[in-house]
Amino acid sequence: MTAEKKGRLRSDRPLSELKKERETFIQTFLRKGVQFTEELVSENFKLRQRLAELEANNATLKAQVASDDAIRELLKKIDALEREKVTLLSRFEEVEAASSRWGDQYHEVEGELANLANLYIASNQLHGSLSVRTTLLRIKELLEQLIGVRSFAVYLASSDGRSLVPVLSGGIGTPGPIPIVAEDGGIGEVYSTAMTQIERGALRHGSVDRPLALVPLKVEDQVVGVLAIFSALEQKSHFMPVDFELMKLLGSHAGLALMCARLYADVGYKSPSFDGIASENS
């Protein structure tokens, strides 16, 4: 077994770990919101019970009126109970409105935390391995599982920068993508200009000839490749805000992760020496 294969085996992690980390991250932040919502529901239930008791008391008092002398006193009690009923109804409506607002905020926070979890997991997965094979596999998982991509290709620039070579693809079939001239077509334009192109409308006409998204892969200010998304899953009608953030993250980190993995393989999977770093930066 070669040194590169050994390095790859040590770096691979179970694919189920992606889902497990995401669920753990979300549950940690949502526990307090769930507890507060349950308290509001309990308060609403108590108010409903109190209203039911008042209705029963009103009915009982009206049934017990048996003489003219008792009518006035009973009517006063009924009026008092009616006023209390109105007050409780007002409080109930206020609590119900507050519960609705908190429910909306809860769902909004839940969505934001889910998006944050996706970004956290994506960044963690990209930089969690120094194996080129594992890094490519994780890029594929992020595209398919978090963004909902059906077909795509990742191109990296050749050493002379004149061509773009496909190093990863999915959903295209046989034959797969072929190398292209760095200045040709939409992919070459994105490579040359470093300008992202993403479809912001309905995702119905994506193809290899008309990609839905072209994202330059950068290492600092240098473009080292292009991510091309050709089509999305049928149930995905539009790119969501979190999809734009995930593509932006891939553009900033995927190229760097692949470069680090390749450099690590080139030195025989040996850790570099950190001697002298302190003196160089003093």
N, C-alpha and C positions, 0 to 999 in steps of 0.2 A: 504493500500500500504506500502510495507516495505521500510526501509531506503535505502537499496541498489538500489531498483527500482527508488526511488526519485532521487538518485544520478545519476543514468543512464539517466533519462529523462533530468536532467539539463545539462548533458555533451554532449548529442547528438546534432549534427549540421546538416543542410541540406546537402545532398550529392552533390548538384549542386555547393556548395561553392568551392569545389576542382577545378573545371574547371574555375570558375570565377576568383579565385586568380591567377591561372596560366596565363590566358589571360591578366589580368591587369599587371602582372609582366613583361611579354614579351613586351607589347605595350609601356610601359614606357621607356624601353631601346632602342627600335628600331626607335623611332620617328626621331632622327637626321639622322640616316642612310637613311631612306626613303626620307627625305628632300634633302639630298646631291645627291641621285640618280636622283630625279626629276630635279635638276638643271643641271646635266649632260645631261639628255635627252633633256631639253630645249635648251642647247648650241648646241647639235647635230642638232636639228631642224633648228636653225638660220643659221648654216653653210650650210645646204642643201639649204635653201632659197637663200643664197648669191650665191651659185654655179649655181642655176637655173637662177638667174638674169644675171650672167656673160655669161652663154650660150646664153641667149636671146640677150644680147648686142653684142656678137660676130656675131651672125646670122644677126642682124640689120646692123652692119658695113659692112659686106661682101656684103649685098644686095645693099648698098648705093654707092658702088664703081662704078662710071660712067665715069671716064676719067683717062688717064694715069697720069696726074698731081696729082690726089688725091690718087692714089694707094699707093705711098710710105708712105704718112702720115697715111693712114688708116692701112697699114700693120704694121707700128710702133705701132699704138694703139692696133692692134690685138695681136702683140707680147707681149706688156706690159700686156694686159689682160690675155693672155695665161700663162705668168709667174706668175701673181697673182693667176690664177686658180690653177696652180701647187702648189703654196704656200698654198692656202686654202685647196687643197686636202690633202697635207701633214699634215696640222693642223687637218683636219677632221679625218684622220686616227689615229693621235696621241690621239685625244680626244676619238675616238671610242675604241681604245685599252685601254685607261685609264678607260673608262666607263665599259668595260668588266672586267677589273681587280677589280674595285670597286664593280661590281655586284657579282663577285665570293667571295670577302671578305665580302660583305653584307650577302650573303647566309651562309657563314661560321660562321659569328658572330651570325646570326639569329639562326643557329643550336646550337651554344654554349649556347646562352641565353635560348633556349628552354630546353636544358639539365640542366642548372643551375636552371631554374624554377622548373623542375621536382624534383630535389634534395631538393630544398627549401620547396616545397609543401609537399614532403614526410616527411621531418624532422618535419615540422610544424604540420602535421596531427598526426604523431606518439606521439608527446608530447603535443598535444592540448586537451587531455582529461584524466581524472583520473577514468574513468569508464572502467572496464575490457571488458565489452561487446562492447563498442564503440571503444576501442583500437583494439580489434580483428577484428571488422568490417572494420576499416581503413586499417589494414594490408591486408585484403582481397581486398579492393579497389585498393591499391597501386600495388599489384601483378597483378590484372586483367587489370586495366586501364593504368598503366604506363609501366609495363614490358610486358604485353600481355600473361599472364599465363592462361592456360585452366584448368589444374588440379594440386592440390598442397595439402600439409598438414603441419601444424605447430605442432611440438612435444616439450613438456616441460618435464624436468626431475622430477621424483618423489622425495619425501622428502629424501629418502635414497639413491638416485642416481643410483638405480639398474635397473630402467625401464624408458622408454620414453613414455609419454602419449599424444595422439593427442588431442589438444584443439581447433583446427580450421582446416577445410578442404574445398575443393571446386572442383567440376567437377569429383569426384570419383564415385559417385552413391552410391547405397545400396548393401551390407553393406559398411560402411565407414572404414577408417583406424582403426587398433586396436593397443593397447599398445605393445611395443616390448622391448626385453631385451636390456639394454644399450650397450652391447658389440656385438650384432648380426648385420650382414649385413653391407651394406654401410652406413646406417644412424647411426648405433652404432659405426662404425669406425670413422665417422666424429665427433660424440659426444666425443669419447675417445681421438682423436688426435687433435681436434680443427682445422683440415685442411679442407679448402673449396674445393669442387669438382664441377666444372662447365664445361659443354660441350661447346667447342669452335668451333666446326664445325657445319654442318647442323643439324637442329633440326627435325629429321625425325623419330627417333626410341625411343622417350621418353615413359616411362610407369612406373607403380608402382614398377616393378621389376628392371627397369633401369632408374632411375631418370635423368633428364637433369641437375639438380643442387642440391647440398646439401650444405647448409650454416649453420655453427655453430652460435647459438645465444649466445652472450657473455654479461656479466655484468662485466666490467673491464677485468680481466684475467680468470674469471670463466665461463665455458660453462654451460648454463642453459637449452639449448634445441637445436633443429635443424629445419631449414626450408627446406622442401623437395619440389622441383618443378618437377612434373612428366611429364607434356606435355605443349606445347605452342599452341597458336592459329595457324590455318592453314596458315594465311598470314605472319606469322613470321618465316623466314627461318634461321636466325642466331640471337644470342644475340649481341646487339650493345654495344659499350663502355659505354654508359650511363646506360645500363642494369646491367653491372658489378658493376658500382658505386652504383646503387640503391640496389642491393643485398648486397653489402658491407655495405651500410648504415643500411639496415634492420638487418644485423648480429650484428651491433654495438649498435643499438638503440631499436629494437623491444623487445628484452628481458628485457631491462631496463624499457621501457614504461610499459610492462605488470607487472613487479615486483612492480613498483610504484603504479599502479592502484590496484593491489592486496593488498598491504600494506595499501593503503588508505581505501579500503573496510573493511579490518580487524579491523581498528580503528573506524569503524562506520561513515565513511565519515566526519570526524572531522579534521579541520586544526591543525597541530601540533603547539606547542608553540616554538617561536624563542627566548625566553628569555635566556640570558646567552651566545649566540653565539659570541657576541663581546668580552666578557671576556675570553672565551675559546680559541679564536684565537689571543689574544693580546700577 
